[in-house]
Amino acid sequence: MKTKRIAVLASGRGSNFQAVIDAVARGEIPATCCGLVTDNPDAYAIERARTAGIPVYIVAYGSYPSKEAYETALRRVMEDLAADLYILAGYMRILGSGIVKLFHGRLINIHPALLPAFPGLHAQRQALSYGVRVSGCTVHFVDEGMDSGPVIVQACVNVEDEDDEEVLAARILAMEHRCLPTAIRLFCEDRLMVEGRRVRILPGNALSPESRC
């Protein structure tokens, strides 16, 4: 099986990015991380990339006169990277339809809720406000909607009565660190088949780890 090239887009701390770095280093993901792309020159994810020897591409949103100009520059960087898969891991901007269409089927995102519930920002706050007993995280393909693409993997966490937004977010984040590498591995093993809105996980060989988060 050909080793895939993956690239990560992140805007902040990059803890999910670190989970991907670690999974690649352990041999759990048959891929090479060919770059970190960030819109934030102060993102801590940059330090994580440099420590791991991963090239960094800063496309600072504030350096461009418009979203269109920014996305033109971003698209060029992504095209130059020529990755098989682009991973949105705490990337805090909505990609325009041009980029989504260009990289259709090669963009995935991690979201801290059980989609389609609580899309967009502050998903944990939404969950607490709604009073749900179970929340979690979702890795999905990116389409032109808001957190609306086909679901690859999900995992649940209980919502406790004493939880606040920070506590719930931390519990969900721990599960994100498991689910995102799992989804990337499945993609890199050519085990994902999209059928309409459903993603079918194809069986692996005897050496493949389980597909659960």
MDAnalysis code that builds the backbone (N, CA, C; Angstrom):
import MDAnalysis as mda
import numpy as np

u = mda.Universe.empty(639, n_residues=213, atom_resindex=np.repeat(np.arange(213), 3), trajectory=True)
u.add_TopologyAttr("name", ["N", "CA", "C"] * 213)
u.add_TopologyAttr("resid", np.arange(1, 214))
u.add_TopologyAttr("resname", ["MET", "LYS", "THR", "LYS", "ARG", "ILE", "ALA", "VAL", "LEU", "ALA", "SER", "GLY", "ARG", "GLY", "SER", "ASN", "PHE", "GLN", "ALA", "VAL", "ILE", "ASP", "ALA", "VAL", "ALA", "ARG", "GLY", "GLU", "ILE", "PRO", "ALA", "THR", "CYS", "CYS", "GLY", "LEU", "VAL", "THR", "ASP", "ASN", "PRO", "ASP", "ALA", "TYR", "ALA", "ILE", "GLU", "ARG", "ALA", "ARG", "THR", "ALA", "GLY", "ILE", "PRO", "VAL", "TYR", "ILE", "VAL", "ALA", "TYR", "GLY", "SER", "TYR", "PRO", "SER", "LYS", "GLU", "ALA", "TYR", "GLU", "THR", "ALA", "LEU", "ARG", "ARG", "VAL", "MET", "GLU", "ASP", "LEU", "ALA", "ALA", "ASP", "LEU", "TYR", "ILE", "LEU", "ALA", "GLY", "TYR", "MET", "ARG", "ILE", "LEU", "GLY", "SER", "GLY", "ILE", "VAL", "LYS", "LEU", "PHE", "HIS", "GLY", "ARG", "LEU", "ILE", "ASN", "ILE", "HIS", "PRO", "ALA", "LEU", "LEU", "PRO", "ALA", "PHE", "PRO", "GLY", "LEU", "HIS", "ALA", "GLN", "ARG", "GLN", "ALA", "LEU", "SER", "TYR", "GLY", "VAL", "ARG", "VAL", "SER", "GLY", "CYS", "THR", "VAL", "HIS", "PHE", "VAL", "ASP", "GLU", "GLY", "MET", "ASP", "SER", "GLY", "PRO", "VAL", "ILE", "VAL", "GLN", "ALA", "CYS", "VAL", "ASN", "VAL", "GLU", "ASP", "GLU", "ASP", "ASP", "GLU", "GLU", "VAL", "LEU", "ALA", "ALA", "ARG", "ILE", "LEU", "ALA", "MET", "GLU", "HIS", "ARG", "CYS", "LEU", "PRO", "THR", "ALA", "ILE", "ARG", "LEU", "PHE", "CYS", "GLU", "ASP", "ARG", "LEU", "MET", "VAL", "GLU", "GLY", "ARG", "ARG", "VAL", "ARG", "ILE", "LEU", "PRO", "GLY", "ASN", "ALA", "LEU", "SER", "PRO", "GLU", "SER", "ARG", "CYS"])
u.atoms.positions = np.array([
    [0.837, -1.194, 0.000],
    [0.000, 0.000, 0.000],
    [0.878, 1.252, 0.000],
    [0.570, 2.164, -0.890],
    [1.337, 3.394, -0.974],
    [1.132, 4.244, 0.271],
    [2.228, 4.773, 0.814],
    [2.130, 5.660, 1.967],
    [1.508, 6.978, 1.547],
    [0.475, 7.380, 2.256],
    [-0.233, 8.603, 1.931],
    [0.511, 9.830, 2.460],
    [0.229, 10.964, 1.838],
    [0.691, 12.265, 2.315],
    [-0.496, 12.964, 2.967],
    [-0.318, 13.398, 4.211],
    [-1.371, 14.122, 4.904],
    [-0.854, 15.501, 5.304],
    [-1.763, 16.458, 5.352],
    [-1.435, 17.813, 5.799],
    [-2.509, 18.254, 6.788],
    [-2.113, 19.053, 7.753],
    [-3.016, 19.484, 8.821],
    [-3.183, 20.994, 8.766],
    [-4.430, 21.452, 8.917],
    [-4.733, 22.864, 9.053],
    [-5.177, 23.113, 10.486],
    [-4.518, 24.036, 11.173],
    [-4.829, 24.311, 12.574],
    [-4.643, 25.797, 12.849],
    [-5.385, 26.290, 13.848],
    [-5.336, 27.717, 14.175],
    [-4.840, 28.012, 15.579],
    [-4.756, 26.993, 16.437],
    [-4.472, 27.283, 17.835],
    [-3.454, 26.369, 18.471],
    [-3.840, 25.743, 19.590],
    [-2.904, 24.943, 20.382],
    [-2.390, 23.721, 19.632],
    [-3.246, 23.119, 18.844],
    [-2.810, 21.978, 18.046],
    [-2.716, 20.678, 18.807],
    [-3.564, 20.471, 19.820],
    [-3.468, 19.204, 20.557],
    [-3.916, 18.023, 19.697],
    [-4.902, 18.228, 18.841],
    [-5.284, 17.161, 17.914],
    [-4.185, 16.924, 16.877],
    [-3.540, 17.979, 16.461],
    [-2.386, 17.852, 15.569],
    [-1.311, 17.007, 16.229],
    [-1.062, 17.233, 17.520],
    [-0.071, 16.438, 18.235],
    [-0.478, 14.971, 18.293],
    [-1.767, 14.721, 18.471],
    [-2.241, 13.334, 18.479],
    [-1.965, 12.664, 17.142],
    [-2.098, 13.415, 16.066],
    [-1.803, 12.871, 14.736],
    [-0.302, 12.619, 14.587],
    [0.510, 13.597, 14.999],
    [1.968, 13.435, 14.954],
    [2.390, 12.164, 15.691],
    [1.847, 11.985, 16.885],
    [2.231, 10.838, 17.714],
    [1.786, 9.518, 17.080],
    [0.588, 9.510, 16.497],
    [0.089, 8.280, 15.874],
    [0.919, 7.907, 14.647],
    [1.338, 8.900, 13.884],
    [2.211, 8.633, 12.737],
    [3.545, 8.078, 13.231],
    [4.094, 8.698, 14.279],
    [5.389, 8.257, 14.807],
    [5.326, 6.824, 15.339],
    [4.182, 6.424, 15.885],
    [4.033, 5.060, 16.402],
    [3.752, 4.039, 15.297],
    [3.591, 4.514, 14.083],
    [3.293, 3.617, 12.974],
    [1.835, 3.225, 12.869],
    [0.975, 3.931, 13.580],
    [-0.449, 3.597, 13.564],
    [-1.164, 4.179, 12.348],
    [-0.583, 5.195, 11.740],
    [-1.139, 5.797, 10.529],
    [-0.112, 5.622, 9.419],
    [-0.464, 4.922, 8.338],
    [0.485, 4.725, 7.236],
    [0.565, 5.961, 6.355],
    [1.205, 7.012, 6.878],
    [1.247, 8.291, 6.182],
    [2.466, 9.087, 6.614],
    [2.773, 10.087, 5.791],
    [3.780, 11.091, 6.123],
    [3.073, 12.432, 6.227],
    [3.326, 13.138, 7.326],
    [2.739, 14.475, 7.462],
    [3.635, 15.463, 6.724],
    [3.138, 15.995, 5.622],
    [3.954, 16.836, 4.750],
    [3.847, 18.318, 5.057],
    [2.997, 18.692, 6.021],
    [2.953, 20.102, 6.345],
    [1.858, 20.473, 7.322],
    [2.123, 21.547, 8.070],
    [1.115, 22.234, 8.868],
    [0.817, 23.550, 8.180],
    [-0.456, 23.829, 7.976],
    [-0.886, 25.111, 7.421],
    [-1.684, 25.835, 8.493],
    [-1.335, 27.072, 8.772],
    [-2.049, 27.825, 9.795],
    [-2.343, 29.239, 9.334],
    [-3.471, 29.751, 9.786],
    [-3.859, 31.135, 9.512],
    [-3.401, 32.067, 10.623],
    [-2.782, 31.486, 11.668],
    [-2.421, 32.245, 12.863],
    [-0.921, 32.131, 13.124],
    [-0.153, 33.206, 12.899],
    [1.298, 33.133, 13.097],
    [1.711, 32.904, 14.543],
    [0.774, 33.036, 15.497],
    [1.076, 32.813, 16.908],
    [0.568, 31.460, 17.406],
    [0.077, 30.621, 16.522],
    [-0.479, 29.335, 16.934],
    [0.596, 28.448, 17.557],
    [0.279, 27.821, 18.688],
    [1.237, 26.918, 19.316],
    [1.459, 25.666, 18.469],
    [0.524, 25.390, 17.582],
    [0.695, 24.259, 16.670],
    [1.989, 24.381, 15.867],
    [2.437, 25.596, 15.633],
    [3.680, 25.813, 14.889],
    [4.862, 25.191, 15.632],
    [4.908, 25.382, 16.953],
    [5.991, 24.800, 17.741],
    [5.945, 23.272, 17.699],
    [4.742, 22.721, 17.729],
    [4.606, 21.266, 17.645],
    [5.159, 20.754, 16.316],
    [4.843, 21.464, 15.240],
    [5.326, 21.050, 13.924],
    [6.844, 21.122, 13.846],
    [7.414, 22.208, 14.312],
    [8.865, 22.378, 14.235],
    [9.584, 21.335, 15.075],
    [9.032, 21.017, 16.229],
    [9.631, 19.983, 17.072],
    [9.646, 18.635, 16.356],
    [8.591, 18.378, 15.580],
    [8.478, 17.102, 14.871],
    [9.143, 17.125, 13.499],
    [9.717, 18.259, 13.117],
    [10.361, 18.357, 11.815],
    [9.386, 18.434, 10.651],
    [8.211, 18.956, 10.902],
    [7.182, 19.073, 9.867],
    [7.188, 20.499, 9.304],
    [7.225, 20.659, 7.992],
    [7.234, 22.003, 7.405],
    [5.995, 22.810, 7.810],
    [6.200, 24.095, 8.024],
    [5.127, 25.003, 8.449],
    [4.853, 26.015, 7.343],
    [3.578, 26.222, 7.061],
    [3.155, 27.195, 6.057],
    [2.173, 28.147, 6.729],
    [2.608, 29.379, 6.926],
    [1.779, 30.381, 7.578],
    [1.102, 31.222, 6.507],
    [-0.216, 31.132, 6.475],
    [-1.021, 31.954, 5.571],
    [-1.879, 32.828, 6.487],
    [-1.297, 33.916, 6.958],
    [-1.921, 34.740, 8.000],
    [-3.127, 35.479, 7.439],
    [-4.280, 35.206, 8.007],
    [-5.522, 35.797, 7.496],
    [-5.458, 37.317, 7.473],
    [-4.871, 37.899, 8.506],
    [-4.817, 39.352, 8.606],
    [-3.917, 40.022, 7.588],
    [-3.152, 39.254, 6.858],
    [-2.247, 39.821, 5.858],
    [-2.906, 40.028, 4.506],
    [-4.163, 39.625, 4.387],
    [-4.842, 39.701, 3.097],
    [-6.021, 40.667, 3.160],
    [-6.309, 41.362, 2.063],
    [-7.351, 42.394, 2.079],
    [-8.770, 41.845, 2.102],
    [-8.945, 40.566, 1.796],
    [-10.280, 39.988, 1.743],
    [-10.197, 38.488, 1.951],
    [-11.355, 37.893, 2.250],
    [-11.392, 36.441, 2.384],
    [-11.029, 35.776, 1.065],
    [-11.453, 36.373, -0.027],
    [-11.159, 35.790, -1.339],
    [-9.653, 35.746, -1.589],
    [-8.957, 36.835, -1.243],
    [-7.507, 36.871, -1.436],
    [-6.823, 35.854, -0.528],
    [-7.313, 35.751, 0.708],
    [-6.753, 34.769, 1.631],
    [-6.933, 33.353, 1.092],
    [-8.123, 33.045, 0.616],
    [-8.383, 31.682, 0.153],
    [-7.634, 31.365, -1.139],
    [-7.360, 32.361, -1.944],
    [-6.525, 32.131, -3.128],
    [-5.131, 31.687, -2.710],
    [-4.569, 32.391, -1.706],
    [-3.241, 32.021, -1.204],
    [-3.271, 30.658, -0.525],
    [-4.323, 30.404, 0.250],
    [-4.448, 29.119, 0.935],
    [-4.551, 27.977, -0.070],
    [-5.341, 28.176, -1.104],
    [-5.501, 27.127, -2.109],
    [-4.175, 26.805, -2.785],
    [-3.377, 27.831, -3.069],
    [-2.079, 27.591, -3.700],
    [-1.169, 26.763, -2.810],
    [-1.164, 27.073, -1.514],
    [-0.338, 26.306, -0.580],
    [-0.808, 24.857, -0.529],
    [-2.109, 24.661, -0.456],
    [-2.649, 23.306, -0.384],
    [-2.349, 22.525, -1.666],
    [-2.472, 23.177, -2.797],
    [-2.154, 22.508, -4.058],
    [-0.678, 22.136, -4.120],
    [0.183, 23.049, -3.660],
    [1.620, 22.769, -3.690],
    [1.987, 21.604, -2.776],
    [1.276, 21.456, -1.678],
    [1.545, 20.347, -0.770],
    [1.182, 19.004, -1.388],
    [0.203, 19.018, -2.270],
    [-0.206, 17.794, -2.989],
    [-0.471, 16.642, -2.023],
    [-1.197, 16.925, -0.947],
    [-1.521, 15.895, 0.031],
    [-2.672, 15.025, -0.472],
    [-2.682, 13.796, -0.009],
    [-3.821, 12.914, -0.277],
    [-5.005, 13.263, 0.615],
    [-4.702, 13.790, 1.802],
    [-5.737, 14.120, 2.774],
    [-5.358, 15.401, 3.505],
    [-6.340, 16.298, 3.655],
    [-6.169, 17.532, 4.412],
    [-7.077, 17.454, 5.637],
    [-6.494, 17.705, 6.807],
    [-7.173, 17.485, 8.076],
    [-7.370, 18.823, 8.778],
    [-8.624, 19.184, 9.021],
    [-8.923, 20.386, 9.788],
    [-8.951, 19.998, 11.258],
    [-7.950, 20.442, 11.994],
    [-7.799, 20.065, 13.402],
    [-7.736, 21.345, 14.227],
    [-8.897, 21.886, 14.543],
    [-8.928, 23.171, 15.220],
    [-8.625, 24.322, 14.287],
    [-8.987, 24.166, 13.024],
    [-8.857, 25.269, 12.064],
    [-10.126, 26.095, 12.163],
    [-9.999, 27.353, 12.552],
    [-11.146, 28.140, 12.990],
    [-11.745, 29.029, 11.906],
    [-11.621, 28.610, 10.663],
    [-12.250, 29.352, 9.564],
    [-13.040, 28.392, 8.697],
    [-14.143, 28.907, 8.174],
    [-14.961, 28.108, 7.273],
    [-14.358, 28.195, 5.878],
    [-14.045, 27.058, 5.306],
    [-13.476, 27.044, 3.961],
    [-14.535, 27.400, 2.928],
    [-14.132, 28.192, 1.950],
    [-15.037, 28.568, 0.879],
    [-15.344, 27.396, -0.034],
    [-16.416, 27.551, -0.814],
    [-16.869, 26.448, -1.664],
    [-15.833, 26.064, -2.708],
    [-15.013, 27.022, -3.155],
    [-13.999, 26.711, -4.156],
    [-13.004, 25.693, -3.649],
    [-12.519, 25.887, -2.427],
    [-11.564, 24.951, -1.844],
    [-12.240, 23.620, -1.539],
    [-13.448, 23.673, -0.996],
    [-14.162, 22.435, -0.654],
    [-14.386, 21.586, -1.902],
    [-14.778, 22.224, -3.004],
    [-15.008, 21.471, -4.244],
    [-13.696, 20.928, -4.817],
    [-12.640, 21.738, -4.754],
    [-11.361, 21.321, -5.318],
    [-10.815, 20.083, -4.619],
    [-10.993, 20.026, -3.294],
    [-10.442, 18.923, -2.511],
    [-11.540, 17.984, -2.010],
    [-12.608, 17.893, -2.746],
    [-13.735, 17.047, -2.351],
    [-13.275, 15.606, -2.089],
    [-13.719, 15.078, -0.949],
    [-13.344, 13.718, -0.584],
    [-11.967, 13.595, 0.026],
    [-11.253, 14.727, 0.148],
    [-9.887, 14.721, 0.693],
    [-9.746, 15.698, 1.847],
    [-10.890, 16.150, 2.387],
    [-10.925, 17.069, 3.518],
    [-11.740, 16.445, 4.637],
    [-11.158, 16.357, 5.839],
    [-11.924, 15.904, 6.987],
    [-11.778, 16.905, 8.128],
    [-12.758, 16.865, 9.030],
    [-12.796, 17.801, 10.151],
    [-13.151, 17.039, 11.429],
    [-12.641, 17.528, 12.557],
    [-13.006, 16.992, 13.872],
    [-13.866, 18.036, 14.576],
    [-15.010, 17.587, 15.134],
    [-15.950, 18.520, 15.773],
    [-16.341, 17.969, 17.145],
    [-16.392, 18.828, 18.180],
    [-16.642, 18.348, 19.539],
    [-18.118, 18.208, 19.892],
    [-18.836, 17.458, 19.089],
    [-20.235, 17.150, 19.366],
    [-20.628, 15.951, 18.513],
    [-21.761, 15.368, 18.847],
    [-22.295, 14.259, 18.064],
    [-23.175, 14.836, 16.964],
    [-22.542, 15.172, 15.854],
    [-23.289, 15.748, 14.741],
    [-24.356, 14.756, 14.273],
    [-25.512, 15.289, 13.806],
    [-25.773, 16.679, 13.442],
    [-26.163, 17.598, 14.593],
    [-26.113, 17.126, 15.827],
    [-26.400, 18.002, 16.952],
    [-25.255, 18.983, 17.175],
    [-25.595, 20.226, 17.469],
    [-24.669, 21.259, 17.921],
    [-23.507, 21.527, 16.963],
    [-23.802, 21.899, 15.734],
    [-22.738, 22.313, 14.816],
    [-22.234, 23.706, 15.167],
    [-21.139, 24.126, 14.533],
    [-20.625, 25.476, 14.718],
    [-19.828, 25.637, 15.997],
    [-19.708, 26.894, 16.421],
    [-18.885, 27.225, 17.581],
    [-19.568, 26.854, 18.895],
    [-18.744, 26.694, 19.938],
    [-19.214, 26.486, 21.308],
    [-20.151, 25.280, 21.413],
    [-19.752, 24.187, 20.793],
    [-20.603, 22.997, 20.797],
    [-20.831, 22.466, 22.211],
    [-19.806, 22.532, 23.064],
    [-19.963, 22.033, 24.427],
    [-20.950, 22.903, 25.209],
    [-20.870, 24.216, 25.007],
    [-21.822, 25.127, 25.656],
    [-23.243, 24.830, 25.186],
    [-23.379, 24.563, 23.896],
    [-24.705, 24.227, 23.365],
    [-25.237, 22.950, 24.012],
    [-24.370, 21.961, 24.155],
    [-24.798, 20.694, 24.750],
    [-25.271, 20.888, 26.187],
    [-24.513, 21.674, 26.957],
    [-24.896, 21.919, 28.344],
    [-26.185, 22.718, 28.425],
    [-26.334, 23.689, 27.567],
    [-27.548, 24.508, 27.575],
    [-28.782, 23.680, 27.225],
    [-28.593, 22.713, 26.333],
    [-29.717, 21.883, 25.914],
    [-30.049, 20.805, 26.940],
    [-29.097, 20.503, 27.810],
    [-29.346, 19.526, 28.859],
    [-29.220, 18.079, 28.427],
    [-28.400, 17.818, 27.393],
    [-28.242, 16.434, 26.942],
    [-27.461, 15.634, 27.970],
    [-27.672, 14.327, 27.967],
    [-26.977, 13.430, 28.883],
    [-25.724, 12.829, 28.256],
    [-25.663, 12.882, 26.938],
    [-24.525, 12.320, 26.215],
    [-24.081, 13.314, 25.152],
    [-22.779, 13.528, 25.072],
    [-22.206, 14.322, 23.991],
    [-21.050, 13.505, 23.413],
    [-20.114, 14.171, 22.745],
    [-19.001, 13.432, 22.188],
    [-18.313, 14.181, 21.080],
    [-17.782, 13.448, 20.123],
    [-17.073, 14.083, 19.016],
    [-17.362, 13.336, 17.728],
    [-17.128, 14.027, 16.623],
    [-17.398, 13.486, 15.293],
    [-16.258, 13.853, 14.358],
    [-15.782, 12.875, 13.587],
    [-14.887, 13.159, 12.464],
    [-15.717, 12.951, 11.201],
    [-15.702, 13.943, 10.314],
    [-16.554, 13.882, 9.130],
    [-15.841, 14.462, 7.921],
    [-16.274, 14.045, 6.754],
    [-15.823, 14.690, 5.539],
    [-16.407, 16.092, 5.476],
    [-15.665, 16.994, 4.877],
    [-16.098, 18.387, 4.776],
    [-16.886, 18.581, 3.489],
    [-18.059, 19.188, 3.623],
    [-18.810, 19.618, 2.451],
    [-19.047, 21.116, 2.563],
    [-19.953, 21.654, 1.777],
    [-20.142, 23.108, 1.750],
    [-21.040, 23.618, 2.867],
    [-21.575, 22.743, 3.686],
    [-22.389, 23.171, 4.809],
    [-21.577, 23.370, 6.071],
    [-22.279, 23.690, 7.153],
    [-21.646, 23.892, 8.457],
    [-21.620, 22.568, 9.214],
    [-20.463, 21.922, 9.269],
    [-20.317, 20.652, 9.984],
    [-21.369, 19.643, 9.533],
    [-21.579, 19.565, 8.234],
    [-22.698, 18.777, 7.716],
    [-22.287, 17.616, 6.820],
    [-20.988, 17.369, 6.648],
    [-20.538, 16.317, 5.751],
    [-20.729, 14.925, 6.323],
    [-20.567, 13.905, 5.500],
    [-20.758, 12.522, 5.934],
    [-19.859, 12.139, 7.107],
    [-20.455, 11.455, 8.073],
    [-19.763, 11.073, 9.314],
    [-18.867, 9.860, 9.081],
    [-17.627, 9.962, 9.549],
    [-16.677, 8.846, 9.464],
    [-16.681, 8.049, 10.758],
    [-16.359, 8.697, 11.864],
    [-16.404, 8.026, 13.173],
    [-16.958, 9.001, 14.204],
    [-17.586, 8.440, 15.228],
    [-18.075, 9.216, 16.366],
    [-17.771, 8.460, 17.646],
    [-17.705, 9.201, 18.747],
    [-17.538, 8.582, 20.054],
    [-18.300, 9.397, 21.079],
    [-18.840, 8.713, 22.078],
    [-19.686, 9.350, 23.087],
    [-18.934, 9.576, 24.395],
    [-19.330, 10.631, 25.086],
    [-18.935, 10.822, 26.481],
    [-20.182, 11.216, 27.259],
    [-20.241, 10.820, 28.508],
    [-21.361, 11.205, 29.360],
    [-21.244, 12.660, 29.766],
    [-22.367, 13.316, 29.900],
    [-22.416, 14.678, 30.433],
    [-22.892, 14.573, 31.878],
    [-22.039, 14.982, 32.809],
    [-22.353, 14.870, 34.226],
    [-23.028, 16.144, 34.735],
    [-23.802, 15.989, 35.811],
    [-24.553, 17.131, 36.340],
    [-23.644, 18.283, 36.745],
    [-22.435, 17.963, 37.223],
    [-21.536, 19.011, 37.713],
    [-20.654, 19.599, 36.624],
    [-20.783, 19.140, 35.402],
    [-19.919, 19.623, 34.318],
    [-20.164, 21.093, 34.022],
    [-19.073, 21.813, 33.795],
    [-19.174, 23.113, 33.140],
    [-18.555, 22.953, 31.756],
    [-18.521, 24.054, 31.008],
    [-18.051, 23.968, 29.628],
    [-16.604, 23.475, 29.549],
    [-15.753, 23.949, 30.444],
    [-14.339, 23.577, 30.416],
    [-14.145, 22.101, 30.716],
    [-14.848, 21.602, 31.721],
    [-14.704, 20.197, 32.121],
    [-15.212, 19.277, 31.012],
    [-16.360, 19.608, 30.446],
    [-16.906, 18.786, 29.367],
    [-16.001, 18.826, 28.144],
    [-15.487, 20.003, 27.831],
    [-14.597, 20.132, 26.673],
    [-13.354, 19.258, 26.835],
    [-12.805, 19.217, 28.043],
    [-11.603, 18.407, 28.278],
    [-11.903, 16.928, 28.109],
    [-13.070, 16.486, 28.579],
    [-13.430, 15.076, 28.444],
    [-13.633, 14.708, 26.970],
    [-14.268, 15.594, 26.234],
    [-14.478, 15.348, 24.803],
    [-13.145, 15.376, 24.061],
    [-12.263, 16.312, 24.426],
    [-10.979, 16.432, 23.737],
    [-10.160, 15.144, 23.851],
    [-10.196, 14.514, 25.005],
    [-9.472, 13.255, 25.171],
    [-9.970, 12.216, 24.169],
    [-11.271, 12.215, 23.900],
    [-11.818, 11.286, 22.920],
    [-11.469, 11.709, 21.495],
    [-11.406, 13.013, 21.242],
    [-10.985, 13.498, 19.927],
    [-9.590, 12.981, 19.577],
    [-8.710, 12.942, 20.570],
    [-7.331, 12.506, 20.337],
    [-7.262, 11.042, 19.917],
    [-8.304, 10.282, 20.191],
    [-8.376, 8.896, 19.740],
    [-9.077, 8.787, 18.387],
    [-10.165, 9.532, 18.232],
    [-10.998, 9.384, 17.030],
    [-10.346, 9.956, 15.777],
    [-9.667, 11.085, 15.885],
    [-9.078, 11.678, 14.689],
    [-8.018, 10.768, 14.076],
    [-7.048, 10.253, 14.847],
    [-6.094, 9.314, 14.242],
    [-6.762, 8.069, 13.657],
    [-7.831, 7.595, 14.303],
    [-8.545, 6.434, 13.772],
    [-9.103, 6.726, 12.393],
    [-9.766, 7.872, 12.246],
    [-10.353, 8.234, 10.953],
    [-9.285, 8.408, 9.886],
    [-8.170, 9.031, 10.256],
    [-7.078, 9.231, 9.294],
    [-6.511, 7.883, 8.863],
    [-6.330, 6.984, 9.819],
    [-5.812, 5.659, 9.476],
    [-6.732, 4.946, 8.499],
    [-8.025, 5.000, 8.752],
    [-8.984, 4.349, 7.851],
    [-8.905, 4.932, 6.444],
    [-8.765, 6.247, 6.354],
    [-8.619, 6.873, 5.036],
    [-7.339, 6.397, 4.365],
    [-6.255, 6.397, 5.109],
    [-4.957, 6.044, 4.531],
    [-4.868, 4.569, 4.160],
    [-5.701, 3.748, 4.775],
    [-5.774, 2.334, 4.419],
    [-6.794, 2.067, 3.316],
    [-7.350, 3.155, 2.744],
    [-8.352, 3.035, 1.667],
    [-9.559, 2.220, 2.107],
    [-9.999, 2.464, 3.323],
    [-11.095, 1.679, 3.892],
    [-12.386, 2.474, 4.044],
    [-12.442, 3.675, 3.467],
    [-13.650, 4.492, 3.576],
    [-14.334, 4.589, 2.217],
    [-15.610, 4.256, 2.202],
    [-16.400, 4.366, 0.983],
    [-17.633, 5.212, 1.291],
    [-17.770, 6.329, 0.588],
    [-18.907, 7.225, 0.797],
    [-20.040, 6.813, -0.126],
    [-21.181, 6.544, 0.478],
    [-22.379, 6.171, -0.270],
    [-23.489, 7.129, 0.126],
    [-23.649, 8.204, -0.659],
    [-24.608, 9.244, -0.276],
    [-24.143, 9.955, 0.968],
    [-24.966, 9.902, 2.021],
    [-24.597, 10.531, 3.292],
    [-23.915, 9.554, 4.232],
    [-23.806, 8.327, 3.850],
    [-23.228, 7.311, 4.730],
    [-21.789, 7.012, 4.321],
    [-20.958, 6.775, 5.316],
    [-19.579, 6.326, 5.081],
    [-19.486, 4.879, 5.533],
    [-19.172, 4.010, 4.603],
    [-19.017, 2.594, 4.927],
    [-17.543, 2.312, 5.186],
    [-17.247, 1.639, 6.300],
    [-15.876, 1.267, 6.649],
    [-15.631, -0.148, 6.146],
    [-14.716, -0.266, 5.208],
    [-14.402, -1.562, 4.618],
    [-13.542, -2.375, 5.576],
    [-13.667, -3.691, 5.537],
    [-12.868, -4.530, 6.449],
    [-11.383, -4.401, 6.141],
    [-10.578, -4.487, 7.203],
    [-9.133, -4.418, 7.040],
    [-8.531, -5.811, 7.017],
    [-7.191, -5.857, 6.884],
    [-6.518, -7.149, 6.931],
    [-6.286, -7.567, 8.377],
    [-5.725, -8.709, 8.558],
    [-5.578, -9.269, 9.901],
    [-4.666, -8.429, 10.787],
    [-3.824, -7.601, 10.168],
    [-2.885, -6.805, 10.950],
    [-3.440, -5.436, 11.321],
    [-4.614, -5.091, 10.760],
    [-5.162, -3.762, 11.019],
    [-5.734, -3.691, 12.428],
    [-5.489, -2.576, 13.143],
    [-6.100, -2.411, 14.444],
    [-7.612, -2.277, 14.320],
    [-8.315, -2.379, 15.413],
    [-9.758, -2.183, 15.390],
    [-10.099, -0.763, 14.962],
    [-11.296, -0.597, 14.394],
    [-11.697, 0.699, 13.858],
    [-12.422, 1.550, 14.886],
    [-12.578, 1.025, 16.085],
    [-13.273, 1.814, 17.116],
    [-12.337, 2.900, 17.646],
    [-12.968, 3.977, 18.136],
    [-12.174, 5.029, 18.786],
    [-11.783, 4.574, 20.185],
])
